[in-house]
Amino acid sequence: MMPESTALLIFAQTASKDAKDKSILSVKRNLPFFEALNAHTGAQANAAGIDAFWFTEKHQKGQGFGERITHAISEVLDKGFQNVIVIGNDCPDLQVADILLAREKVQGGQLVLGPDQRGGAYLIGLSKEIFQQKEFEAIPWQTSKTLDALAALHEPKACFLLGQKHDLNNASDAKELVQLSSVFQCILVRLSKTEKALPTYINQAFTTVLSQALLLRAPPLTA
């Protein structure tokens, strides 16, 4: 049996760090929310059956985002893998099928990108041959130009785009995802069972979908 040539890199903070940095729900709910989101991400990675490496703030090296993600990719490739697929914990609707399709395409020599709603990327799949540390570090990370800059690293015909998905970085994203994401709804349903009320800024939006989510038995986080 041939050894696996592709690794999965989960580039995401711990739940406690995200809970401090991102005001998605109330102070009381933020930590259990990010714990659930990280658990979902880990479950998707396990279901994909690809060697996975989780780089939290405890393992990341460098000053800015570009330096940190570049060092993380370098470390994974230095373990002997020929390809790496990078995901975060901020895209609730990322599916196992997306990861497996990315693996198929990247092993075929393509650069794989999953565009988010802001011009960024919720998934990056690239080979050791494509990865150039200085160029990758210089990408305008966390901006509306990130996706285009990543795509420019490879020939246009050799770049494969997955479907656009919403990621989650702030309260505004939460308002959108409560309408769009069954996984996000599922997490809120579970949190709502332990608390009397949901955060006021998403309460109105959530109540319009809560009954449907419960009626349809919102899918498990490992789906």
C-alpha positions as CSV (number, residue, x, y, z in Angstrom):
1,M,0.0,0.0,0.0
2,M,1.4,3.4,-1.0
3,P,1.9,5.9,1.9
4,E,-0.4,8.8,2.0
5,S,1.1,11.8,0.1
6,T,-1.4,14.4,1.3
7,A,-1.8,15.8,4.8
8,L,-4.5,17.9,6.3
9,L,-3.4,21.0,8.2
10,I,-6.0,22.5,10.6
11,F,-4.8,26.1,11.2
12,A,-7.0,27.3,14.0
13,Q,-6.8,28.7,17.5
14,T,-7.9,26.8,20.6
15,A,-11.5,27.3,21.7
16,S,-10.5,29.4,24.6
17,K,-8.4,31.8,22.4
18,D,-11.2,32.1,19.9
19,A,-13.7,32.8,22.6
20,K,-11.6,35.7,23.8
21,D,-10.8,37.1,20.3
22,K,-14.2,36.7,18.5
23,S,-17.4,38.0,19.9
24,I,-19.8,35.7,18.2
25,L,-22.2,34.9,21.0
26,S,-22.4,36.2,24.6
27,V,-19.4,35.9,26.9
28,K,-21.0,33.0,28.6
29,R,-21.7,31.1,25.4
30,N,-18.6,31.9,23.4
31,L,-16.4,29.1,24.9
32,P,-18.9,26.2,24.5
33,F,-19.7,27.5,21.0
34,F,-16.1,27.4,19.9
35,E,-15.6,24.0,21.6
36,A,-18.5,22.7,19.6
37,L,-17.1,24.2,16.4
38,N,-13.6,22.7,17.0
39,A,-15.2,19.4,17.8
40,H,-17.1,19.5,14.5
41,T,-13.9,20.4,12.6
42,G,-12.0,17.6,14.2
43,A,-14.8,15.1,13.4
44,Q,-14.7,16.1,9.7
45,A,-10.9,15.7,9.6
46,N,-11.2,12.2,11.2
47,A,-13.9,11.2,8.8
48,A,-11.8,12.2,5.9
49,G,-9.2,9.6,6.9
50,I,-6.2,11.9,6.1
51,D,-3.2,12.4,8.3
52,A,-4.1,15.6,10.2
53,F,-2.1,18.2,12.1
54,W,-3.7,20.8,14.2
55,F,-1.7,24.0,14.6
56,T,-3.1,26.2,17.3
57,E,-1.6,29.4,18.7
58,K,0.5,27.2,20.9
59,H,2.3,25.7,17.9
60,Q,2.3,28.6,15.4
61,K,5.5,30.5,14.7
62,G,5.9,34.0,13.4
63,Q,4.6,37.5,13.9
64,G,1.8,38.0,11.4
65,F,-0.8,35.6,9.9
66,G,1.3,35.2,6.7
67,E,4.4,34.1,8.7
68,R,2.4,31.7,10.9
69,I,0.5,29.9,8.2
70,T,3.7,29.7,6.0
71,H,5.7,28.1,8.8
72,A,2.9,25.7,9.5
73,I,2.7,24.5,5.9
74,S,6.5,24.2,5.8
75,E,6.5,22.0,8.9
76,V,3.9,19.7,7.5
77,L,5.6,19.3,4.1
78,D,8.9,18.7,5.9
79,K,7.3,15.6,7.5
80,G,7.6,14.0,4.0
81,F,4.2,14.8,2.5
82,Q,4.0,16.0,-1.1
83,N,0.7,17.9,-0.7
84,V,-1.1,19.8,2.1
85,I,-4.7,20.8,2.5
86,V,-5.2,23.8,4.8
87,I,-8.5,24.4,6.6
88,G,-9.6,26.4,9.6
89,N,-12.4,26.0,12.1
90,D,-14.5,28.9,10.9
91,C,-16.4,27.3,8.0
92,P,-19.2,25.3,9.6
93,D,-20.5,23.9,6.3
94,L,-17.1,22.5,5.2
95,Q,-17.9,18.8,4.3
96,V,-15.8,15.7,4.3
97,A,-16.6,15.5,0.5
98,D,-14.9,18.9,0.1
99,I,-11.7,17.7,1.7
100,L,-11.7,14.4,-0.3
101,L,-12.3,16.3,-3.6
102,A,-9.5,18.7,-2.7
103,R,-7.2,15.7,-2.1
104,E,-8.1,14.2,-5.4
105,K,-7.4,17.5,-7.3
106,V,-4.2,18.4,-5.5
107,Q,-2.8,15.0,-6.1
108,G,-3.5,15.6,-9.7
109,G,-1.3,18.6,-9.7
110,Q,-3.9,21.3,-9.2
111,L,-4.0,24.2,-6.8
112,V,-7.3,23.9,-4.9
113,L,-9.1,26.9,-3.4
114,G,-12.3,27.2,-1.5
115,P,-13.6,30.8,-1.8
116,D,-15.4,32.4,1.1
117,Q,-17.9,35.3,0.9
118,R,-15.2,38.0,1.5
119,G,-12.6,37.1,-1.2
120,G,-10.7,34.9,1.2
121,A,-10.3,31.1,1.2
122,Y,-11.8,28.5,3.7
123,L,-9.6,25.8,2.1
124,I,-6.2,25.8,0.4
125,G,-4.8,22.7,-1.3
126,L,-1.3,22.8,-2.8
127,S,1.7,20.7,-3.6
128,K,5.3,21.0,-2.4
129,E,6.1,22.1,-6.0
130,I,3.7,25.0,-5.9
131,F,4.6,26.2,-2.4
132,Q,7.2,28.9,-2.4
133,Q,7.7,30.2,1.1
134,K,8.5,33.9,0.4
135,E,5.6,34.2,-2.2
136,F,3.2,32.5,0.1
137,E,4.1,34.7,3.1
138,A,3.6,37.8,1.0
139,I,0.0,37.0,0.2
140,P,-2.3,39.8,1.4
141,W,-3.9,37.5,4.0
142,Q,-7.2,38.2,5.6
143,T,-8.3,40.7,2.9
144,S,-10.6,40.7,0.0
145,K,-7.6,40.1,-2.3
146,T,-6.4,36.8,-0.6
147,L,-8.2,34.4,-3.0
148,D,-7.0,36.2,-6.2
149,A,-3.4,36.4,-4.9
150,L,-3.4,32.7,-4.1
151,A,-4.8,31.8,-7.5
152,A,-2.0,33.8,-9.1
153,L,0.5,31.4,-7.6
154,H,-0.3,28.8,-10.3
155,E,-1.4,28.6,-13.9
156,P,-5.2,29.5,-14.2
157,K,-6.1,26.2,-15.9
158,A,-4.4,24.3,-13.0
159,C,-6.5,26.0,-10.3
160,F,-9.6,24.2,-9.1
161,L,-12.3,26.2,-7.2
162,L,-14.6,24.5,-4.8
163,G,-18.1,26.0,-4.2
164,Q,-18.3,29.2,-2.2
165,K,-19.1,28.9,1.5
166,H,-19.5,31.4,4.4
167,D,-17.0,31.5,7.1
168,L,-17.5,32.9,10.6
169,N,-15.4,35.7,12.1
170,N,-17.8,38.2,13.6
171,A,-21.4,38.8,14.7
172,S,-22.4,39.9,11.2
173,D,-21.3,36.5,9.8
174,A,-23.4,34.8,12.6
175,K,-26.5,36.6,11.4
176,E,-26.1,35.3,7.9
177,L,-25.1,31.8,8.9
178,V,-28.1,31.4,11.2
179,Q,-30.2,31.5,8.0
180,L,-27.8,29.5,5.8
181,S,-26.0,26.8,7.8
182,S,-27.7,23.7,9.2
183,V,-24.5,23.0,11.2
184,F,-24.6,26.5,12.7
185,Q,-28.3,26.0,13.5
186,C,-27.5,22.7,15.1
187,I,-24.9,24.2,17.4
188,L,-27.3,27.0,18.4
189,V,-30.1,24.5,19.1
190,R,-27.8,22.6,21.5
191,L,-26.7,25.8,23.2
192,S,-30.3,27.0,23.5
193,K,-31.2,23.9,25.5
194,T,-28.8,24.9,28.2
195,E,-29.6,28.6,28.3
196,K,-32.9,30.5,28.6
197,A,-32.3,32.9,25.8
198,L,-30.1,33.4,22.8
199,P,-28.0,36.5,22.2
200,T,-30.3,39.4,21.3
201,Y,-28.4,40.2,18.1
202,I,-29.3,36.9,16.5
203,N,-32.4,36.0,18.4
204,Q,-34.8,37.4,15.8
205,A,-33.1,35.6,12.9
206,F,-32.7,32.4,14.8
207,T,-36.3,32.2,16.0
208,T,-37.4,32.1,12.3
209,V,-35.4,28.9,11.7
210,L,-35.4,27.3,15.1
211,S,-38.7,25.4,14.7
212,Q,-37.6,24.1,11.3
213,A,-34.2,23.0,12.7
214,L,-35.9,21.1,15.5
215,L,-38.6,19.7,13.3
216,L,-36.0,18.3,10.8
217,R,-33.8,17.1,13.7
218,A,-30.8,19.2,12.9
219,P,-27.9,17.0,11.7
220,P,-25.3,15.8,14.0
221,L,-22.0,17.8,14.2
222,T,-20.2,14.8,12.7
223,A,-22.3,14.7,9.5
